[in-house]
């Protein structure tokens, strides 16, 4: 089952090729909240009936939003983990020099995941790299531009799977579902020094258009493309799912939600699980107007966003009160 949300309000459920508008439900957040309060699955609170819709047409016309938003954007957290996929360390190490005598911190972190990222049931595994991207204001709808700040040195895509979570009244994280995402980042800034990683991640991200409700497939095959005008300038497959990862989803979830501030009732969390495929690693330099396209059959409609660079705001000064 897949869920989508209309920008104008309304939730679409898709089973196979059949998509319909859910009666009387305006948001996926509201639907998830209803399921949490009733202590049941989302499928159990979806009413019958509803108008049939053409999901591909809605997506093509820019009618679909991020699959789930919090009604208060400040209570929606965009976060993620890196170096979680097999092969991701080689991409990262291409940005951070290492010698035979010195193993990069990226490789050390990756190796920790390989050795301890998939613990036995009931055990806690190795802690992954973690980063924060911003509040819900930075969640960009499919089709809308990913805005790169004027001071940025790069604006590059990262094709990833993301999980959406609603925190229940008792502090329990409830996973709503999974979606494809573009974890947009500044790789040139990151390459200057690994300690700039936090700066490089403070960018918007896009999600959707469809949310997969249920377990994540163990093996996911997708494609990441960049389209410039009529030309495809980058086209590579990407792999995800636990068969292609150095961590389990459960281990990554634990190391995010182990922090008490991330278990505040009613908050919405979006967690991106990493990738091993970057156009930056292939030497691509993006420019305004380039369209990022991320697609995987498991998630239905592709995710497309153009790149747009904002004017530089110059020096930011504070005001003494």
N, C-alpha and C positions, 0 to 999 in steps of 0.2 A: 504494500500500500504506500502511496505517495501523497503528500500534501503540498499545496501551493497557496499563496496568499495574494489577493488582488491589492494593488496600490490603493484603489478606491474603497477597499473594505470587502471582505468576503473570503471564504475558504473553499478551495477546490480539493476534492479527493479523487485520486486516480487509482483504479484497479485494472491492470492490464491496459487495454486500449480505451477503456471507458472512463471518462472524466465528467464529474458533475459538481455543481455548486451546492455546498452543504446548507440546508435551510436553517435560518435563524442564528448562524454562527458567523461572527464578523472577523475573528482573528484566530490564528493557531495558538497564540498565547492563551486566549480564553478557553479554547478547546482543551489544551493541556491542563490548565488550571482546574477545569471541570473534572477531568480524569483523576488528577491528583487528589482532589477533595473527596471523590467517590471511592478512591482506592482501587481503581480498575484500569484497564488498558484504554488507550485512546480510541481504538476501534469500537469499544463497547459504548461510547458516548456519542458516536456519530449517528444522527438520525437518518432514516430512509428518505428517499425522494430527492428532489432538487433538479434544477435545469441542467441538461447536458451542455458541455462547453467544448470548444476546440482549444486545447491547451497550447498547441504549436502556434496557432494564430494569435492567442493572447500574448505569448512570449515574443513573437515577432513584432507585435505592435507596442511593446514596452508596457504592458498592463500588469506584469507580475512583480511583486516586491520581494525583498529578502523573505524567506519562508516563515520566519517568526521574528517578531519584535516585542520589546517590552513597552508598555504604554508610557513609561518614564525612561527615556533613553539613558539617563545616568545610572540606571539600575541594570543595564545590559553590559556585560563585560566581554570584550573580544581579547582572547588570549591564545597561546599556542605553545607547541613544543617542537624543537628541531633535532636533527641528527637521529631521527627515529626510524628511517628507512634504510634498507640495505642498499649501499651505493651512495648514500647521502654524504658520507664522510669524504669521498673522493672529490665531490663537487665543492664542498666547503674548503678542502685543503688546497684546491686550485686558487682560492682567494687568500689563503694564509700560508706564507712560506714556512717550510720545515726543512731541516737537514737530517742527515743520518744520526747526528748526535742529539737532536732535539725533536721530539714528537710533539706536534701541535696540540693545543688544548682541545681543538675540535676532534682530533683523532682519539685522544684520551676519553673524551665524553662519549664518542661513538662506541668505543671498545667496552666501556662500562655497560652500555645498553646491550651489546652483543652477548656479553658474559652474564648479565643479570637482569635484563629487561623483560624476560618472560618467566616469572616465578611460578611455582606450583600454586594450585588453587589454595586460597587462604593465606598465602604468604605475600610479603611486600618485596618488590623488586628494586632494581637500581633507579635512582632519581634521574630524570631526563633534564636536558636544557629546557628553560621556560622563558617566555616573553609575554609582554603586555602590548596590545596594539591601540586600545582606546575604548571609549564607551560606545553606546549604541548609535550615537551620531555618526560614527565612522563606518557603519554598516551600509554598504552601497547596493542599491537595487540592481538586478540584472539589466543590462542595457545602458545604465547611467555611467558617466565617466568616472574613472578612478583619478582623483585629483592629487597631483604631485606638487608639494610646496616649492616655491621659487628657489629656496636655498638647497633643495635636494641635488644630489650629484647623479642620481639614476632613478628610474622608475621601472621596476621589473616584476614580472609575474612569478607566482609560486602556485602550481596546481596541487591542491590538497583536498583531503576529506576533513570535514568539520562536524563536530557533534553539538547539538543544542540541548541545554539542560535547564529545567525549572526546579528551583529549590522549594521543597515542601515546607509546611508549617513546622514540622519536627526537625528541620535542617537536613533532610535527606535529598541528595541530588537525584532528580528524575530525568532520565534521558528521553527526550521527545523523539529524536531521530538524527539521521546523518544527511549531510548534503555536500555537494562539491563546492569548493571555494577557491577564490584567488587571493592568496595571502600576499598582497602587494608590498614590496620592500625596496629599500635603497641599497643595492649590493655594492656599489662603489664606496659608499660611506662605511659599510661593514668591512670592506677589504682594507681600508686604511689601518684599522686596528680592531681586533676582536672585541675590545671593550666598547666599541661604538655600536655593537649589535643592538643594544636597547634603543639608541637613536634611530637606527635604520628600520626598526619595526614600527615606529610611531607613524603609521600611514593608514589610510582606509583599507578596507577589504570588502570583497563582494561574495555573495552566497546565493546558491539556488540554481535555477528557479524552483526545483522540486526538493522536497524533504522525504527521505526514505525512512519509513517507520518500521522498526524491527531491528534485527541483528545485522551488523555490517558483514557483507560477504568476505570470506577469508582471502579471496583473490580478486582484485579489481584492475581492469585494464582500461586506460583512458588515453586521450590525446590532448596535447597542449600545442596550440597554434597561435601565431601572430600574423595578422593580415594587415598589410600596408597598401592601401588603395585596392587594386585588383590582384595584388601579388601576395602569396603566402611566403613570408620570409623566414618562418620558423615552424617546424612541424615534427614533433617527437612524441613517442608514446610515454606514458608514465604508469607506474604500477603502485598500487596501495593494497590495503587489507593486511591482516596479520601475517599471512604467508610471505609478505614482502617487507616486513618490518622487524626491527630489532627489539621492539617493545610490544606488549599486549595493550589493547585499548584499555583494559581494566587497570593496568599499571599506570598508564598515563592519566587516567581519570583519578586514581587514588592520589597521585602526587600533586594534582591541582586542588582537589577538594579536601585534602588533609588540612588545609589552612582554614581556620574557623571563619574568617571574614568572607570566604567564598561559599559559606553555607548559610547565608542569611535568607530567611523565608521570603519567598516571592521574587527573588532576583532571578535573572536570566543570564546564563553563561553560554558563550559560543567558544568552543575549543578546537583549534586547528592542529592536526596531527602530523604535519611535516610532509616533505617530498624529497625526491632525489633528482628531479628534472627541472632545470632552469635554463632559459634561453641565454642568460648572462654567462653561464658556464660554457656555452657554445660560441661566445664572442659577439652576441647580438647586442647592438646599442639601440634602444627603443627611442621613438620620437613621437611628438604630439600627433594624434590621429590614428596611431596604431591601435588595432583592435585585438585584445586578448580573447581567445576562445578556449574554454576548458570543457571537455565532454567525456562522459563515460556512460555506457549503456545502462548500468545499474541505477543511474540517477535521472534518466529521462532527458528532458530538454537541455541543450548546451547552455553554458554560462558565458556571456559575451559582455565585454566592457571596453570602451575606448580609453585611451590615455590622454589626459589633459594636464598641462603644467600651469600652475597659478603664478601670478606676478609675485615677485619677492616683496615681502612686507618691510624689509630693512630691519634696522635696530628696534627691538622692542624695549620700551622703558616702563618702569613702574611709577605709580603715583603715591606719594607719601600722604597718609591720612592724618 
